[in-house]
Amino acid sequence: MGDRVVAMTAQRSAALADGVVPLPDEPRHERAWLGLLAGFLASMAFLLLVPAGWSRLDHLWAEDGARFLVDAVRSPALEDLVTPYGGYLHALPRLVAQLVALLPVEWAPAGFAVCAAVLRALIALIVFAASKAYLRSAPLRFALAALVVVLPAGNSETLNNMTNLHWFLLFGAFWALLWRNAPRVPVAVFVVLAALSSPLIFLLTPIALVRLFQPRKVVPIAFLAATAVQGLTMMFTSRTPYSHDEVDPVQVLLASMLRVPVVAFTGSERVSQFYPAHGNLVVLGALLVAAVPIAAGLRFGDRAGRALVLVSCVFSVVVIVACLVLNWTQVLQVQAPEVVMAGQRYSIAPCLFLFTAIFVGLDATPAKTWERLAVAGSRYLVGILVVVSVVAHMRVPRTVLSGIPWDESLTRARTECATGAPEARLEHEPSGWFFIAPCESIRP
């Protein structure tokens, strides 16, 4: 009797798990790999050849140089990979830094930029493949995956660097866990590296636990093991806060609404144009545009669709609020100069989760209802958003790095070494960042 109860409980749990994490209805087509390859190459070309992306090939960004590269040069590889920074592990950025350190030092910025672009393009492919179980429309799947590459948020800080890739890794791991028929080994490796590189990866634990009730448990088990390692590291590692400014709940609420729905539709750089001129009308408009398809998803979606809409909305809210509260400083207030340009990286994952909820709603609405008119309008807005995002990457000059080029910084450091100094200072982006490297590591 007891065994029968256990078996029935297991069957019900598996059925519930299948209801919220389904398999794709259609088998994978052999030609799909050609399409994925084309998408990957197009994503790489876009990320590296837009003006801002091109500038990253000769400019090193933040911790890519001042932490990951210098640690790769100074420390043994294994010690470097397991060393926390900022209170958590950075396995993937440090692994990339180890690879870049093997290249001629002149290639360091290009090495980081290309690796970051490769990983971001792979995340877009994961989103496209995994969303097949939730989005019937191939154009919507393409648009959601494309937004991983052309998202108009945070490009001054997150474009083509390993320092801020973990915001995309969080979203990629989210979809990797939902991808039930994924290739096991590569996706398991991906979720492990993502878990060992993101401090917010714990949000995805419930999805991994649900996956344990389904076949193909390799990916969720690997994810949970890596998440446990990250959790233990964070428990026993101290973190220096950005500031000790008191958190203002009203400011956090306003900043959250500006940094997610508004930034999602306008881009980080344009909020400073719209918000001071139109005030909270901008926030209200963005909320309404997002609310229509989300409500449609909750009304017309199946169990899996409704669950995904709710989970995505919750993740979007939790991530942006947690980022603002844990990193609160006065410059994050909505009346600060340029509004959301400081800490614009905090918008990345929340915006992508928001778009997930929106796209599920757009896909779920029946074809013959009056609601379709409103949702069709939202689809056009999404299409316009993708096009505008592409154009913005071509035209926004402020995302182009214009500080000291890497070759000039390297020349100055080598001149310093020529005087007999054992170490030299290497300056890089953003302004004021530098690191000290041993001269033997930068000599021609």
N, C-alpha and C positions, 0 to 999 in steps of 0.2 A: 504493500500500500504506500509506504513511504517513498519507494523508488518511483512509483507511478506519479505521485504528487510532484516529485522533483522533475521528472520528465515533462509533465504538463507545464510546470512553471518555466522550464527551459524553452519549451516550444512557444509559449506565449511571449516570453521575452524576445526570442528570435523573431517572431512575427511582428512585434512592436518595433524592433530595430529595423526590420526590412521595410516597415512603413515609413520610417523617417530617413533612412539611408538606403535608397533603392539602387538596383542595378539598371544600367541603360537598357532600353527596350531593344535597340538594334545592335547587332554585332559590329565589331570594328571592321572597317573596310581596308583592304590591302593598300589602296591608293591613298588612304588617309595619311600615311607616313610622308608621302610626297607633299601633301598640303601642309603638314606640320613643319617639314623642312623649309618650304617656301615662307611660311610664317616666321620661322626662326630667323632666316636670313634677312627678311624684311625688317624685323624688329631690331636686329643688330645694326643694319644699315641706318635705320632711323636714329637709334640712340647714339651712334658714334658720329654721324654726319650732320646732324642738326648743329647750328652754330654753338649752342651751349655744350653739346656733347663733344664737338671737335675741340673746344677749348680745354676739356678735361684731359686730353691726350698729352698736354704739356703743363698741367697744373695739378699738383698733389693736394688732396683735400683732407684737412683736419686730422683725425686719428689714423687715417691711412698712412700718413707719414710720421706724425709725432708720437704715435703709440705702436701701431702694428708693424710698420717697416723697421723702425729702430729696434724694437724688441726682437724681430726676426734676425736682425744683424748681430745683436749683442748676446742673445740667449740661445741655449741649445733648443733644438726643435721641439722635443717633447715637453720640456719645461715651459716653453713659450705657448704651446697649444692649450695647456691646462691652467694658465695664469689668468685669474679674473681681472677685469677692469671695469670700473664703475659699478661694482657690486654683482657682476654676473659674467659668465663665460662668453667668449667671442670666438668659438671654434672655427667657423667658416672664414671670417675676415683674417684670422691669424694663419689659417691654412693657406689662403691666397697670398698673404704676405710672405710666407715661407717660399712659395713658388716664385714670387716676384723678386725676392732676394737672390735667386739663382741667376736672374737676368743681369745684363749690364746695367749699372745704376742709372744710366741715361734713360733707360726704358721704364723706369719705375712708374711714372704717372700713367703711361699707356698700358702697362701691365695691369694696374688696378682698374683702370677704366674699362678695358676689354673684358676682364673677368667679371666685373660688376654687370656689364651689359649682357654677357652670356647668361649669367644667372637670372637676371631679370627677364630675359627673353624665354628662358626655360620655365620660369614661373607662369608666364603668360600661356605657354603651351599646356601646362598642367591645368590651369583654369579652363582653357578651351575643352580639353579632353574630359575633365571630371564633371563639368557642368552639363554634359549630355544627358545625364540622368534626371536633370531638373528643368532644363530649358529645351523645349521642342524646336524652337526657332534657331536655325544655324546662324542667321545674321545677328541675333541677340547674343549667342555664345561668342561669336567673333567680336562683337562690340565690347563685351565684358572683358574678354582676354586682351583686346586692344588697349583698354583703359589702364591695364597694368603697365603698358609701355608709354602711352601718351597722356596719362592722367595729368590735368593741368595744375595739380597741387604739389607744392614743395620742391619744385625743380631747381631752385637756387641751392638747396642743401642736399638733395638725395640723388641727383642725376650722376650716374656712372661712378659711384664710389662705394667701397665696402663698409664705410663707417655707418651709413644709414640704410644698408640693404635689409637689415632685420625687420624693417616695417613691411617690406614686400614678402620677406620670408614667412612672417606670421600669416599673411593672407594665402600664400602658396601652401603652407602646411594645412591650413583650414580646408582647402580644396583637395589636397592630397589625401587627407583622412576621409573625405567624402567619396573618393574615387575607388569604388569597390573592386573593379576589375583592372586596376592599375598593374603595371609590371612590378612585381613584388620587390626585387632587390634594389633597383635604382630609386624607387619611391621610398623604400625604407631608409636608404642612405640619406635621401633628401630630408625626410622628417627628422632624422637623428641630428643632422647638421643644423637644421632650422631650430630644433629644440635647444641645442647647445650654443645658440647664437642670439636668442631672443629672451628678454626678461619678462615678456607678457605671454609666453607660450602656454602658461597654465590655463588660460581661458579655453583652450581647445581640449582639455582633459575629458570633459563629458562626452565629446564626440568620439574620442578614442575608446572610452569605456563602452559606449553603445556598440562600436565596431567589434568588441570582444564577443558579442553574442552572434556574430555572423562568421561565415567561412572566410578564409584568407586573413588570418590574425597576425601575420608577420609585421605588417605596417603599424597597426596600433600598439602591439607589444614593444616594438622598437621605439616608437614615439614615447610611450609611457616610461620606458627605462631611461631614455635620454632626458626626459622632463624631470625625473626623480634626481638625476645627477645635477641638473641645473638648479633644482630646488634646494638641494643640500648645499650647493656652492653659495647660493644667495643667502641661506640661513647663517652661514659662518663667515661671510665676507662683509666688511663694512662698506658703506656707500657715502660719499661726501655729497650733501645736497647742493643744488645750484645756489640757493639762497635760503635765508631764514625769514623771508617776508611772510606775513600772515595771509592765509588763503581767504579770499573774499568769495563766498558762495554765489552771489549775484554776478560777479565778474566771471566766475567759472562758467556759469550758465550761459551768459551772453557770448563769451569767447568760444564755448563749445558749439553754439549754433552758427557762429560766423565761420568757424574752422572746419565744419563738416558740410551741412547742406549748402551754405553759400559758397564756400571754396570749391565744393564739388562741381558746381555749375558755372563758376566764374573764373576759377584759378586763384592762387594765392596772391599773385601780383596785382590783380584787378580789384580786390576788395577795397584797397585804399582809395580807389576811384569812386566806387559805388556807395560804400557805407557812410562816409562823412557827408555825402551829398543827400542821400535818401534815408539815412537812419535805419530804424528797425523795419521799415517797409521791405527792405532787401531780404531780411531774415524771414519775414512773413511770406514773401513770394517764394523763396526757396523751399520753405517748409510745405507750402501748398503743392508745389510741383512734385516734391518727393512723396507727399502723403497720398496723392491720387493712385498711382500704381501700387503703392504698398497696401492700401486699403483693398484694391482689386485683388491682390495676391491672397490676402486673408479671406476674402469672400469667395473667390472662384478657385483657388488652388486646392490640390489634393492634400492629403496629410503631409506628404514629404515637402510639398511646396510651402504650405502654411508654416511648418516647423522651420524651414530654412529662412523664411521671411522674418519670423520672430527672433530666431537665433542671430541672424545677421544684424537686425536692428539693435538687439541687446549688446552684441559685441561692439557695434559702432559707438554706442553711448558709453559703454564701460571703458573702452580704450581711450577715447578722447578725454573723458572726465579723469581717469586715472593718470594720464600723462600730464594734464594741467595741474592737478592737485599735488602730485608727487614732485613736479618740477616748477612749482609756481614762483614767479618773480613779477615785479611790477611791470616789466616790459611786455608781459602777456596780457595786460589789460586791454580792453577794446578801444580805449581812447589813446593808446600809445601811438607814436608815429608809425605810419605804414600798417597799422592795425594788426595784421596776422603774419607779417613777414618774419618776425622773431619766432623761432621754434616752429616754422612752417612744416617741418617733418612730422609733427604730431598729427597732421591731417591725413597722411597717406593711408594707413590701414583703416581708419574710420570711414573715409570716403569710399574705399573699395568695398567695405562691408555694406555701406548704404546702397551703393549701386547694385550689389547682389540682390538685396531685397527689392529694389525698384525693378530690376530685370525679371525676377521671378513673377512679379505682379503683371508686368507687361506681357509676359508669355502665357500667363494663366487665364487671362480674360477671354471669355467665349467670343466667337466671331460675330454672333448675331444678337447683340444687346446694345442698348443706347449708351451703356458705359464704354463701349468700344470707341466711341467718338473721342472721349476724354483721354483714353489710354492711347489711341492712335496719335493724338496730339503729343502725348508724352514721348512716344517712339520717335516722332520727328525731332523733338527736342534733344533726345539722346543722340540721334544721328548728327544733328547740328553740333552738339557738344564735342563729339569725336573729331569732326572736321575742324572746328574752331581750335581744339586742343593741338591738332597737328600744325595748323597755321601759327598758333601762338608760339610753339617751339621754334618756328622759323623766324619770328619777328621780335620776340621779347628780348631786348639787348641786355637787360639787367641780370639775366641768368647766365650770361657769358662771363666766364672768369677772366678778369683783366689785371690781376695782381702780378707779382713777380713770376715769370716763367721758370720752369724747373731747370732748364739748361743754364739760365742766368744765375740762379741760386747755386747750382752745382759749380759753376765757374768761380763764383765768389768763395765757396768753401774750399776749392782746390787751391786758390790763391792763398788762403789762410794756412792750408796745410804746407804749402811751399815754404812758409816762413819757419817751419820746424815744429809747428803745433801738433800734438798727438791727436787732437780732435778738432772738428770744425762745425760751425753752425749752418744749418740748412733751413732757409725760410720757405714757406709755402702758404697756400690758401687755407682758410680765410685770413684776412689781414691780421698780423700779430702772431700767427702760429709759426713755430719753428721746432727743430729738434737738433740735438748734438750727436754727431756720428763719428766713430773712429776713422781717422784718415785712411787707414788701409782699406776700408770698405768703399771709399769714394774715389780712389786714385784711378786714372785711366788704365 
